[in-house]
Amino acid sequence: MKKRLIIKAAVVQLAMMLCICQANSSLHPLILVPGNGGNQLEARITAGYKPLSPFCNRWYPICKDEEGWFRLWFDSSVLIAPFTKCFAQRMMLSYDPVLDDYFNAPGVETRVPFFGSTESLLYLDPNLKHITAYMAPLVESLEQIGYVNGETLFGAPYDFRYGLAAEEHPSHVGTKFLKDLKNLVEKASDSNGGKPVILLSHSLGGLFALQLLNRNPPSWRRKFIKHFIALSAPWGGTIEQMRTFASGNTLGVPLVNSLLVRGEQRSSESNLWLLPSPKLFDRQKPLVITPNSSYSAHEIAQFLADIGFPEGVHPYKSRILPLIEELKAPEVPVTCITGCGLRTPETLFYGETGFDRQPEVVYGDGDGTVNLESLLALESLWDERKNQSLKVIRIQGISHKSILEDDTAIDEIIAEISEINSYAKNI
């Protein structure tokens, strides 16, 4: 009797394994591309590093691996003022006008761990899961419908401080990421019987994913890309980004002085990419107003000079403006899923005290971070493109971040992915 029960249990277990295998075999491989700050980033200090203060000596932080690597983002010590300066110095980029590219601060090496896996996308700090969860709820839901990390589910983390530039300009870190992402797409497809891939991005990741598609020939896109799903993509930048440049932005991290991180945030190549696009925001609409001036999306260069960041003007005009001039349709099916109906900064008012203080804010519609004009930009830009399929799903009351964790939002995302897989199975 006992022997029969053991055999029966083994048969049931085998049947369950076969069901899972059958479910997995019907799934298109899926690659997650995170947003700005959406994956772990590691650093190592070398001999060229010159600390700003005794707090920033090479022994800090204490927790390093045997080769000297430590977690740079997210590092909870950023909450303590002396260490905030250390963090900002180590996150700083510099633009070299001769080489026309961005580079790390002297003596700081950085790397992105776990490329190809979802591991660095789940939590920004695995020791602080409750407060640094990022894609963990979404990944859990994907696993419930049969996706398996490293087999049908992959992650494409990147150094989010770096962006891209117009194609005639060098962008060594961003371009390498696109190359690595392209290779990951091809490997994911090859390891899944040649099935084309679903790209699923969040926020800034959508801009990178669209550039990947448009920088590769139509034949490659047809072979390797099944569908592109963009969550909360800031196609035309955000007005909130002007506050980041003007007076710093703590991004909701408590206890941090925004002025201590402002210089680092201004140095970020990707932050320039997220400034409001003159193509999508009305020339007549002032986005920032001071006692002496006002700035629309068409006066961003003057705005950068007036806030005390003139070194940002040249890379913005030469590298970024040509990049955002046209959001070309990639001629693969695209679904945009976005929140709306939340108070989102629309106009920033600075008083006589200047840009060292946070502005008064007039709010409009959006997802709390990205303005509706930017979130819905593709509807108008691609309206008459015959070979471009575009579906837009708006979810009332869902924020830029909660789209990755709210049950209603995740249900919409999973339903869209299931529909793509079901359609593919039945044709």
N, C-alpha and C positions, 0 to 999 in steps of 0.2 A: 504493500500500500504506500509506504514511504517512498519507495523507488518510483512509483507511478506519479506521485505528487511532484517529485523532483523533475521528472521528465516533462510533466505538464507545465511546470513553472518555466522550464527552459524553453519549451515551445512558445509560450506566451511572450517571454522576453525576446525571442527571435522574431516573432511576429511584429512586436513593437518596434524593434530595430529596423525591420523591413519597411514598416510604414514611414518611419522617420527618413530612411534613405529615399523612399519614393517621393516623400514631400520635398526633401532637399533637391532631388533631381529635377523637380519642376520649377525651381526658383532660379530667376536670373541673379547672378552675382551682384552684390550691392556694395558700393564704396561710399563711406561717410567722409565728407570734407568739412572740417569745423570752421567756426568763425574766428574773429579777432579775439585772442586770449583764450581760445577754446581747446587748447591742448597743453600738456606739460612742456617745459623748456628747461634744459640743463646748461650749466656753465662750468668753466674751469678757468682759474686765474693763473696767468703765466708771468714771466719775469718783467714784462713791459708794463705791468699794472702799477699805477700810482694812486694809492687810496686817498680819498678826500679827507679822511679823518682817522684817528686811531681805531675807531669802531670798525673801519673797513679793511683792516689788515688782512693779509692773505690767509690767516687762520680762520677767518669768519666766512661762512658758517662752519661749525665744528663737524657737522654730519656730512662727510664726503665719502665717496667710494675710494678704493685703493689707488685709482688713477687721478684722483682730485676732483672728480665731477660731483656737482651738487645741484639740487633743484633751484632754479632761478625763478620759475613761474609755475605754480603759485607758491610763494614763500611767505609764510605767516609773519615772519619778522618785519615785513614791510609795514606792519601796524605800529611799530615802535619808531618814533621820530628819528633817532640817530641812524637807525638801520634803513629807514626810508631813503635817506640820501645815498647809502651804499647801493641799495637796490636800483635806484634811478641811474646812478653812474654806470652800473653794470648792464643795464638795459639800453643805455644810450647808443644811438647810431650816429654816424657822421657822413655827410655828403662830400665827396671829393670832386670838385668841379673840373679838375684836369682829367681824371679817370671817368667822370660822369657816372658815378655809381655810389652806393651806400656800403658802409663797412661798420663792424663792431668797434667798440671803444678799445683803445690800446690795452693790450694785456688781458683781454677777455675773449675766450673761445666759447662758442655756444654749439649745441647740438639738439636735435629733436629726437626723443627716444620712441621706440616701438613703431616705426613707420611700417605700414601694412597691416597693423593690428588695431583693434579698437581700444587697447589698454590705456593709452594716454588721453583718450577722449572721455572716458567714464567719469573720472574725478581729477580735478586739477592738483589736488593733494590727497593721495589715498589715505593719509593719516587723519584727514578732516573731511570724511565723506559727506557728512550731513550739511556742511556749509560750502563745499566746493564741488558738489555733483554737477555734471554738465550733460553728457549724453547718456548717462547710465539708465535713466528710465526708458528712453527710446530704444537703446540697445536691448534691454530686457524684453521689450515688446516685440522687437524683431526676432529675438531668439524663440519667443513663444510661437511664432508662426513658422519656425523651422530653420531660420538662419543660424549659421555656426561660424564663430570667429575663426578666421584663417582658412576657411573652406569656401563659404558662400558670402561671408561678411568681412569687410576689410575697412581699415581706417587710413586716412591720408593726412596725418598731422604735418604741420609746417611751422617755420619761424615766422609768426604772424606780424612781427615788426617790419619785415621787408614786404614790399609790394611788387608791382610790375611797372614797366615803363613802355612807352610807345616802341614799336618793334625796331626802330633804327637806333635805339639807345640801349646800352648794356644794363642788365639787372641780374647779376650773377646768381644771387640766392633765389629770387623768384623764378627765374628761368630754369634753374636746376630742379626746383619743386615741380614745375610743369612737366619736365622730362621724367622725373620719378613717378609722377602721377600717371603719365601716359604709359610707362612701363607696367605700373600696377594694374591699370585697366586691361592691358594685353594679357598679363599673366593670369588675372582673375578670370578672364574669358577663356583662355586656353585650358585652365585647370577645371573648367566647368563645361567641357564638351563644345567649346566654341560659342556658347551663349553670349550675346552682347550684354553689357553692364548697365545697371541703373546707377547713376550718380545722384547722391542725396547730399545737398550742402546746407549749411546754416550761415546766414549773414554774409560776412566778407568772403566765405568759402564759395558763395555763388558767383562772385566776380572772377575768382580764379578759375572756377569750373567753366564758365562761359568763355574765358580766354583760351583755356585748353581746347575747347571745341573749335573755336574760330581760328586757332593757329595750326590746325591740322586739316588735311584735305577732306572733301566730302566722302571719298571712298573709305577713309579710315573711320569717319564718324558712322557711316552706314554699317560697317562691319563690327565695330566694337561698342557702340552706344545704343542701348535700347530706349532709355528715357532719362531725362534730367529733371529732378525735383529740387526746387530751390525754396528753402524756408527762410522767410524774413529777409530776403535779399535787398540790400540798399543800392539798387541799380543806379540811382542818381545821387548817392551820398546822403548826408544828414545835416540838418541845421545844428543839431546837438554837437557836431564835430567842430563847429566854429567856437562854441564855448570851450571845448577841450584845448584848442589852440590859444584862445584869448586868456583864459584864467585857470586852466587845468581842470581835470575831471577825476574824481576819486572812483568813478564807476561803481558807486554803491559800497565800496570797501570802507568800513567804519574807522574813525580815529586818524585817518590819513589827511594830511594837509595838502590840498590840491596844488599849491604853489611849489611844493617839494618835488612833485612829479611832472610839473608842466614842461620843463625843459626836455625831459626824456620823451614825453608824448609829442612834443613838437618835432623831435628828431626822427620819429617813426615814418618810414617811407609809406607804409600802408595807410597811415592817418591822412596824408595828403590826398591819397586816392579816394578817401571817404568824405572829402569836402563837397558841398552842394554843387551839382553840375549845372553850368550855365545853359546846357541844352534842355534841362527839365524844369528849372525854376525860373519864373517870370523876371525879366529884366527890371520891371517896374516895382517889384516887391522887395522892400528892404528886409534883410534878415537880421542884421545887427545895426543898432542905432545908438550913437553917442551924442553928447551935446554939440559936437562940431561936425560929425559926419554920419553917413549911413552907407551900408554896404549890401548890395544884392549879390546873387551868385555870379554876376558878371564883373564884380570888383574884388574878387578873392585875392588877387595879387596885391592890390593896394591895402587890403585888410591885413595881410600877412606882414607887410612892411610897417603898418601903423601900430600893430600890437607889439612891435619890437622883435620881429622874426624876419628880417630882410633876407637872411640866407636861405629862406624857404621859397623865395620868389622865383629864382631861376629854375630849380628843379620842377616847381609846380607848372610854370609856363612851358618849359621845354619837354618834360617827360610825362606829366599827368594830363594836361589839357588835350593833347592829341590822343591819349589813351581813352578818354571818356567821350570823345567827339561822337563816336558811333557805337551803339550796342548792336552789333550785327546779329541777325537771326541765324542760328547754327543749323537750321533745317533738320533737327531731330526733335521729337516730341518733348515739350517743356510743360511742367506744371509748377506754378507758383502758389505756395501756401503761406498765408500771412495773417497776422492779427490786425485788428483795426478797432476804432472806437475808443482809443485811450488818449489821454492828454499827452501831447507830444510837442516839444519846444518848436515854436514857429517864428517868433521874433524875440531877440535878446536886447535888452536895454541896459547900457552901461552909463553910470553917472559921472560926476566930476572926479571921483576918486580913481577913475581909469579901469584898467583891465586886471588889476590885482585883486579885485573883489568879484564875487559871483554876481551875475546880472539879474535884473528882474526879467521875468519870462512871461510872454503871452503864448498860450497853447493853442494848437490846432489838432487835427486828426492824424492818427498813425498808430504805431504799436508801442508807444511810450518812448521809443528811441529813434525810429526811422519814420519820416514823414510819408503820408499817403501818396504824395506825388512821386516819391521815389519807389515805394513798394509796388505801385501799380504802373510803373513807367512802360513796361513791355506791352501792355494793352494798347496804348496809343502808338508806340513806335513800330510794332509789328502788325498793326491792324490790317494792312493791305498786303502782307506777305503771303503769297499763294502756297508756298511750300513749307510754311511754318505752322505747326500745330501748337497752340497755346491754351492752357487751361488755368484759370485763376480761382483759387478757393480762399475766401475771406472768412475769418473766424472772429466774431465780435467779442471784444474784451480780452483777447489773448495778447500778452506782451511779447516783446522781442526775445526774452529769455524763456518765458513760460511755455512757449510753443514746443519746447523740448521735454516738458515734464507734465503739462496739464493733460488730464485724461481725455478731454474732448479733442484737443489738438492731436494727441498721439493716435486716437482712434481715426481721425481724418487721414493722417499720414499712413497708417497701416492699411486703411481701406484703399488708398490710392496705390500703394505698392502691391497689394493683393490683386487689385483689378488689373494692373499691368502684367503681373505673372499669370493671372487667369486668362487674359486675352491672348497672351503669347502661347499658352498651352492649347488653346482651342483653334488656332489658325493653322 
